[in-house]
Amino acid sequence: MKHSLTDVLAEVDARFRIRCCAYLRNKFPGLGSEDLADAWVDTLAALYSKLSHNGTESSLESGVSLKESVDAIAPLIWTISFRRAVDRLRQQTKYANALAEAANEIRNSISVSREEELRDLIRRVRKETERLPEKQRIVMQELIRGYPDTTQMAVLRDAVAKVTGNEDTTIGAVKRSLNESRKKLRELLNVKGD
């Protein structure tokens, strides 16, 4: 029985997406849902490329069922998904390093008068942070307190969980609170002319 590559990929997606993403979430807690979804799409694209361009497609055309065909390539699926998750994690690290370098350059280029303006801005940000709702305030305070380590969402989540005593705090909830607090701080600072 000949199986189309589309059928094989659909079967792979149906059988492996949730399991692979759950495994990768446990293996790489710093990867967010969007990164895991992107890693899975990259996995399917790489699998398509591998099966269609390397002559491997002929092994899928044998007289076995679709399930058996997919089972035969399961190790390849796991390997590719792991590598794509590692690629995503590397991209995050590069981005964080680039931000840190940019922050250092900015910090080094600020003149004495600008330093005073910066201190004033920091005081105002801290003051406005106190006006945020409790969850958002805690997330923002822990981000500031543990910076730069808390730029990793898993580290920030652990810091927030320690403060709140709620070990069930999810990375998604922390991200939401962080995004909402950033938005509110921007609004509060814009109202005051910054």
Secondary structure, DSSP 4 states (H G I P E B T S, - for coil): ----HHHHHHHHHHHHHHHHHHHHHHH-TT--HHHHHHHHHHHHHHHHHHHHHSSGGGGGGSSS-HHHHHHHTHHHHHHHHHHHHHHHHHHHHHHHHHHHHHHHHHHHH--HHHHHHHHHHHHHHHHHHTTS-HHHHHHHHHHHHHTTGGGSHHHHHHHHHHHH--TT--HHHHHHHHHHHHHHHHHHHHHTT-
